[in-house]
Amino acid sequence: MISAFFNIRKIPELRNRIVFTLLMIVLYRLGCAITCPGVNADVLRHYFSERVTDPAGGGVMALFNIFSGGALQQCAIFSLGVMPYISASIMMQLLTAVIPQLGKLAKEEGGRQKITQLTRYVTIILCLFQGWLMTRQFVSPMDSILPGIKDTMAKYGPLVADGGIMFTITSVITLTAGTMFLMWIGDQITDRGIGNGMSMVISVGIVAALPAALVLAWKTFVPSGDTAAVNPMVLVLMVAFLVLVIAGVICITQAQRRIAIHYAKRVVGRKVFGGTAQYMPLKVNYAGVMPIIFGQALLVFPSTMITMIAPESRGAQTFAEMLNTGWLHYTIYSAMIFFFSYFWVATQFQPQQIADDLKKANGYIPGVRPGKPTADFLDHSMTRLTFAGAMFLTVIALLPEMLSRQAGVPPLAAQFFGGTSILIVVGVVLDTMRQIETHLLQRHYDGFLRKGKLRGRFDRTPELRGAAATNTVLIWVSVGIALLVLAGIVAFIVGGVK
């Protein structure tokens, strides 16, 4: 594995792709520190620093802040992150599977480009709506949505000094432009860098919160002074548990059942075709992280709307709190994960079409008749695998909340023990390593596993991506980022002097 890292610098194309990706990541992290005009970021920064240590109410805040890469804590221009685009992509995928016209369009030549264009239009609409909601929260924060924000504002002043119509228009446009710029960064990483751009942006934002999570965990379990210190062995056991969780996530993410496929021999002239045996891989976690994202969105949205519509109603507030915590939350959350796991498989996995394609190619599964019996066999096999994958997703999704509420782990640190964060990071790391290994093996260098059997989430070949970034592009991007870093340092120094 170590030799693979040294071999990277011997391949100019791969080296340029990695350097370009790192420069785009630096540009993204700089944008996460630029505050929206007219917002006092110190108020929200103090609020998040107080709430992430509260096991009773900081889980949702910590999750939102992690997915924005810390931009939400800074009221930055990237506060919306790429989640509007992810939501729009999921919506279009589901609509493509449900609406026959969109499904037919996706199969036509150039249809995917049209669907991608529609996805971008939907993203702009979602950005405008979510940006307006976030701007309203900046102007008049509600204790029902941000618990304790009124106390923080009493200490450090209002979040927005002038919340007029001009501030609303400026903030909505700024937040929308920030998300669109993030989409451009993701596309550039996909075309000219290494890895999947959008997933890379999300994973970098998650990893950026890791140092703060480690500090919180250390302060929680190894207190200083003469106070009653917690046994340090608890921290050691937590680290071992974290390693175990990551290993389990990798195993389930890579796990698959291989269905043997045999092809009959065909004689065409003097040549013999077929007669070979291949495998059809059926993934255990076929839906990936999508069921967790769907479940979280559908649970957070109703409780948020209830608190906004009836902020004075005690019954409504109690029901909204039950949707966020307690046995009702866990029950509904688990049921949603199971439902969306099967729903995703039902819309994306088509056993009848696979059976027809095998029959046309003279392929068959040993012991199973072609046609409908093959489709029934694939459907039955996928149903059992989906149940195992849904059980795994349920455990991973509930693990951070259980650790936060039962073991007293800070919510920010608990997010790295499971849930969406760990699944995304593991998937992105596996996919990036697979792409790097592909470049190494194509040029006869040893890969990370030498045999080149590392499987990622995205089966893409280098021919499907854009060309590597040229030296001129890298130089100009480096100069631009260096100027931004220099301007940020000067602004920080001037602000400190004042």
Sequence and secondary structure as in RCSB ss.txt:
>XXXX:A:sequence
MISAFFNIRKIPELRNRIVFTLLMIVLYRLGCAITCPGVNADVLRHYFSERVTDPAGGGVMALFNIFSGGALQQC
AIFSLGVMPYISASIMMQLLTAVIPQLGKLAKEEGGRQKITQLTRYVTIILCLFQGWLMTRQFVSPMDSILPGIK
DTMAKYGPLVADGGIMFTITSVITLTAGTMFLMWIGDQITDRGIGNGMSMVISVGIVAALPAALVLAWKTFVPSG
DTAAVNPMVLVLMVAFLVLVIAGVICITQAQRRIAIHYAKRVVGRKVFGGTAQYMPLKVNYAGVMPIIFGQALLV
FPSTMITMIAPESRGAQTFAEMLNTGWLHYTIYSAMIFFFSYFWVATQFQPQQIADDLKKANGYIPGVRPGKPTA
DFLDHSMTRLTFAGAMFLTVIALLPEMLSRQAGVPPLAAQFFGGTSILIVVGVVLDTMRQIETHLLQRHYDGFLR
KGKLRGRFDRTPELRGAAATNTVLIWVSVGIALLVLAGIVAFIVGGVK
>XXXX:A:secstr
 HHHHHHHTT HHHHHHHHHHHHHHHHHHHHTT B TTB HHHHHHHHHHHTT TTT HHHHHHHHHTTTTTTTT
BTTTTTTHHHHHHHHHHHHHHHH HHHHHHHHSTTHHHHHHHHHHHHHHHHHHHHHHHHHHHHHS  TTTSTTHH
HHHHHH  SBS  SHHHHHHHHHHHHHHHHHHHHHHHHHHHHSSS HHHHHHHHHHHHTHHHHHHHHHHHHS  T
TS    HHHHHHHHHHHHHHHHHHHHHHH EEEEEEEE  EEETTEEE   EEEEEEETTTTTTHHHHHHHHHHH
HHHHHHHHH SS HHHHHHHHHHHSHHHHHHHHHHHHHHHHHHHHHHH  HHHHHHHHHHTTEE TTS TTHHHH
HHHHHHHHHHHHHHHHHHHHHHHHHHHHHHHS   HHHHGGGSHHHHHHHHHHHHHHHHHHHHHHHHTT   SSS
S     S    GGGS     HHHHHHHHHHHHHHHHHHHHHHHHHHH 
